[in-house]
Amino acid sequence: MSLIKIFLLTFLLSFFTAGIYLHDAKIELVEYTNYDDDRVIKAYLITPINLPLLEQQAVVYSHGLGTWEEKKQEGVGLGIELAHKNYVTLYPDIRTGLQYNSSTGASDLHWGMRFLRQNPSFNIKKIGCMGSSYGNLATFDLVNAYPNDCQAYFDLYGVMKNNYDVNAMQAPTLIQVGDADTMVDPRTSYEFDARLDSERPDLPHSLQVFKGEQHGFFFNPDSESAPEAHRQMREFYDWTLRDGKKPEWFTPA
């Protein structure tokens, strides 16, 4: 399905709250608890209608700058796309961005992943983590503070930290960035990749630079690079979460 169709479909979600079906995907508004501070967290849970019976894989997505509701089109649209590939997607309202510290957001994500793994409706063995822009602050902290939570890490637009450690990371890592990004300096992605090259050569990782692309290209239906970026995401998850073939393009930059 094209990005434009996905965005049109997710627009309809503004008029519903839970339990609707859009293009072979079930979309529910759910809640789970972060027991570190007893906060109840809302989330959209997107599942394929024809859910694989024996075992499933999931993706947890953390949105960028803006509110959870404002970014619903991105999060739910991503879930619909992944549902067509039989992935379960959780899009939670975590505490991330400028108003919260990223470790709190990482805790929110951690309990969301426990919610998925303990949900009796599923038998989820592997989960991929995806952080976009400011949401990646929490996702990056997650893969370091809870290194066994994620079996794949997709870093979209860069790690926006001055001081960080990569020694605890365990998840194969895909980094995507536009070289014309004026919101998040693309050098943060180049530096992150260089850190992994020098300090963690044992960890599979790949930096994919999209020429001429600005911030937000991944979710921009007018971007010429978006279809390729989405294809890479799907192939990355198929490899890391389903033991598929390693993509030929997945090589260190």
N, C-alpha and C positions, 0 to 999 in steps of 0.2 A: 504494500500500500504506500502511496506517495505521502510525503510530509504534509502537503496541502490537505489531503483527505483526512489525515490524522488530526490536524489542527481544527478542521471543520467539525469533526465528530466530537472532539473534546470540548468544543464550545457548547455543545448541547448539555454537557455535564453541569453547567452553571444552573440548570433548572431542576436538578435532581440531587439527592443526597446519598443514596445507597442502593445497592442491589439492582443496577441497571445493566443492560447488555448492549454493547456496541461492537459490531463487526467481529463476532466470535470471541469477544472478551467480556468477562464479568467484572464489573467495577463496584466495589463496596467501600463504604466509609466505616472504618473499624477504629477501635481504641486498644491501646496496651499501656502498661504501667512501667515507668522507669523506677525500679525499687531502690535505686541509690538515693532518691529524694522524694519518692512517692508521687511523682508528677504523672498525670494521665496524658497520653500523647495521642492525638488523632492521626490517622493515616488513611490514604487510599490504597486498597489492596486490589490489584488487577491480576486476574487469573484467566488462563485459556479455558474455554468451554470444554474442550476435549482434553482434560488434564491427564497426562500420562499416569498410569495406574500404579506402577511399582515404585517409582522414584521421580522426584522433581528437582529442578534447579531454580534458583531465585536470584533477583538483582534488587539491591536496596539503593535508592537514588536520593541524593541530597541536593536540593536546589540552590541556585545562586542568589544574588542580591534581590531583595523583594520579599514579600510575604509568601507563605505557603499557598494561600488561596490565589494570589496574583500569578504564581508560577504553576498553577494547576494544569494549565494547557500543556506545559512541557512535561511535567511528571507523569500525568495520566496518558498523554500521547505516547511517551516512551514506553509505558506499560502496555499499551495496546499493540505497539510495534513488536515488543518482545513476546506478548501472548501469542502472536502468530507463529512464533518459533517455539511455543510451548514452555516459555519461562513464566514464573510467577514474579510479580514486581510489587515491592512495597515502597510507597512514596510518603514518608512520615513528616509531620510538622515538628522538626527538631529545632533545638535552640542553637542557631548558627548565625553567621553574619556579624555585622558590626556591633550589635547590641548584646551579644553573648560571647563568652569565651569558648574556644573550640573544644576544650576537654568536656564541657557540659554537653555539647552536641554529639561528641563521640560516645558518651554514655547513653544518650538517647538512641543512637543508632545501634549500639550494642544490645540494648534491651529489645529493640525492634527485631533484631536477628534472632534473639531467643524466642520472641513471640512466633516467628515463622517456624523455627525448628521444633517448637513444642505444640504447634497447632495440630490437633488431631485430624484435620482435613487434608494434611499434607504429609509427605515423607521426604523432606528436603535434606539433602546430603551436602550440597555445595551452594555457596552464595557468593555472588560477585558484588563488589561495592563500586559505586560511581558517585563522584563528587564534582559538581560544576561550580566554578568560580568561587564565591565565598563559601558555598556549601562544601567545597573541597577542604577547607580548613578542618572541619569536623571529621571528614572522611579520612584525611591524612592522619589525624590523631588516632582515629579508630584502628587503622592498620598497624600503627605502632604500639598503642596501648593494649590492644586486643589482637595480637598477630594471628591467632588461630580462627578469628571470626570470618575473615574474607579469604576465599580461594582465588580471587582475581581482583585487581584494583585498577580502575579506569579513572585517571586524573585528567579532567577536562579543563584546560586553560591555565594550569599551573598551581604550584604550591606557594601560597602567599605568606611565607614565614621567613624571618631573618635568621633564626637559629633553630635548627632541627637535626634530628638524628635519624639515620637510616638503618642502623644496625639491627633493630628488632624486626624489620619488615620481612615477611615470609611470602606474600602474595605476588605472583607475576604481575607486572605493571605495564599498562599502556598509557602513554602521555600524548595528548593531542593539543595542538596550539596553532593559532593563526599568527603568521609572522608580522602582520600589520595591526595586531591588537594594541589599542591605545588605552584600554581600561586596566588590563593586567599586563605588565611588562613581560613579553615573551622570554626575556632572558631568565626569568624565574624557572621556566620549564627547561631551558638549556642547562642551567646550573644544576637543577635536580637530576637531570639525566647524566650530567658529568659526575655528580656525586655518586650515583649508582655505578657508573663505569669504574670509578676509582676505588670506592669503598665496598661495593657489593657486586663484583663481577659474577658471583655465583647466582644472583637473582635474575631471572629472565625479565628483561625490560626493553621497551622500544619507544623512542620519541618520533612522532609523526608530525611534521611541520607542513601546514597548508598555506601555500604561497598566496599573498594578497588578501588573506582573510582577517576580518575584524573579530572582536569579541562577540560571542553569541552565534557564530556561524553554524554550529552543530544543529541548533533548533531553528535556523532561518530557512524557510522553504524556498527563498530566492537565491540561496547560496549555491554556487556551482559545485562546491566541495562537499556539501552536506551528504549527498548520497554515498560518496566514498567513505566519509567519516562514519556513517551509520553501518556501512558494510563491514568496515574494520571492527567496529564494536561487536557486531554479531559474530564474526569469525573468531574474535578474541575470546568471547564467552563460550562459544562452541568448543574451542580448544581447551580452555582452562577448566571449564565446569563440566564438560561432557567427554573429556579425554579424546577430543577429535584431533584432526591434523593441525599441526602448527602452521599458521599462515606464512606464506613465503615472504610477505612484506614485513613480518615481525623480526626485524633485525636491529641491533643497536645503531643509532644514528652516527 
